[in-house]
Amino acid sequence: MTKPFRLETKDLAEKLYVELMSRNIVFADNAVKTAVSSENVAKLCFILAETFLHVQDDLNADNLPKDPTFKLGADDIAGWMK
Protein backbone atom coordinates (compact mmCIF):
# COMPACT_ATOMS: atom_id res chain seq x y z
CA MET A 1 0.00 0.00 0.00
CA THR A 2 1.37 3.41 -0.90
CA LYS A 3 1.43 6.28 1.54
CA PRO A 4 -1.35 8.88 1.25
CA PHE A 5 -0.54 12.16 -0.45
CA ARG A 6 -0.11 15.29 1.66
CA LEU A 7 -2.82 17.93 1.29
CA GLU A 8 -0.24 20.30 -0.24
CA THR A 9 0.43 17.69 -2.95
CA LYS A 10 -3.24 17.59 -3.90
CA ASP A 11 -3.51 21.38 -4.02
CA LEU A 12 -0.42 21.74 -6.21
CA ALA A 13 -1.49 18.83 -8.43
CA GLU A 14 -4.87 20.50 -9.01
CA LYS A 15 -3.20 23.75 -10.06
CA LEU A 16 -0.86 21.91 -12.41
CA TYR A 17 -3.77 19.92 -13.86
CA VAL A 18 -5.82 23.03 -14.61
CA GLU A 19 -2.82 24.70 -16.23
CA LEU A 20 -1.83 21.71 -18.36
CA MET A 21 -5.36 20.80 -19.43
CA SER A 22 -6.24 24.39 -20.30
CA ARG A 23 -3.32 24.36 -22.74
CA ASN A 24 -4.46 21.12 -24.39
CA ILE A 25 -8.20 21.62 -24.84
CA VAL A 26 -9.68 22.70 -28.15
CA PHE A 27 -13.28 23.77 -28.61
CA ALA A 28 -14.43 22.88 -32.13
CA ASP A 29 -17.58 21.65 -33.84
CA ASN A 30 -19.68 21.98 -30.67
CA ALA A 31 -17.32 19.60 -28.87
CA VAL A 32 -14.37 19.66 -26.51
CA LYS A 33 -11.31 17.87 -27.84
CA THR A 34 -8.00 17.11 -26.23
CA ALA A 35 -4.92 15.37 -27.57
CA VAL A 36 -3.96 13.96 -24.18
CA SER A 37 -5.65 11.63 -21.73
CA SER A 38 -7.06 13.61 -18.82
CA GLU A 39 -6.41 10.66 -16.48
CA ASN A 40 -2.75 10.48 -17.54
CA VAL A 41 -2.38 14.22 -17.04
CA ALA A 42 -3.87 13.92 -13.54
CA LYS A 43 -1.43 11.14 -12.64
CA LEU A 44 1.46 13.17 -14.03
CA CYS A 45 0.38 16.21 -11.99
CA PHE A 46 0.45 14.21 -8.77
CA ILE A 47 3.92 12.90 -9.59
CA LEU A 48 5.18 16.39 -10.44
CA ALA A 49 3.64 17.92 -7.32
CA GLU A 50 5.08 15.23 -5.05
CA THR A 51 8.52 15.67 -6.61
CA PHE A 52 8.36 19.45 -6.30
CA LEU A 53 7.35 19.31 -2.62
CA HIS A 54 10.03 16.69 -1.88
CA VAL A 55 12.72 18.96 -3.35
CA GLN A 56 11.29 21.90 -1.39
CA ASP A 57 11.50 19.87 1.83
CA ASP A 58 15.12 18.95 1.08
CA LEU A 59 16.04 22.58 0.45
CA ASN A 60 14.27 23.73 3.60
CA ALA A 61 15.94 21.06 5.75
CA ASP A 62 19.11 23.18 5.86
CA ASN A 63 17.11 26.08 7.33
CA LEU A 64 15.38 24.12 10.09
CA PRO A 65 16.64 24.17 13.69
CA LYS A 66 19.31 21.55 14.32
CA ASP A 67 18.18 20.97 17.93
CA PRO A 68 14.41 21.51 18.13
CA THR A 69 14.40 20.69 21.87
CA PHE A 70 16.68 23.66 22.69
CA LYS A 71 15.01 26.27 24.90
CA LEU A 72 16.48 29.76 24.89
CA GLY A 73 16.81 31.05 28.42
CA ALA A 74 17.95 34.27 30.09
CA ASP A 75 21.28 32.63 30.98
CA ASP A 76 21.96 31.95 27.30
CA ILE A 77 21.33 35.58 26.35
CA ALA A 78 23.47 36.83 29.25
CA GLY A 79 26.32 34.73 27.93
CA TRP A 80 26.25 36.64 24.65
CA MET A 81 27.03 39.92 26.41
CA LYS A 82 30.42 38.82 27.76
Secondary structure, 3 states (H helix, E strand, C coil): CCCCCCHHHHHHHHHHHHHHHHHHEEEECCEEEECCCHHHHHHHHHHHHHHHHHHHHHHHHCCCCCCCCCCCCHHHHHHHCC
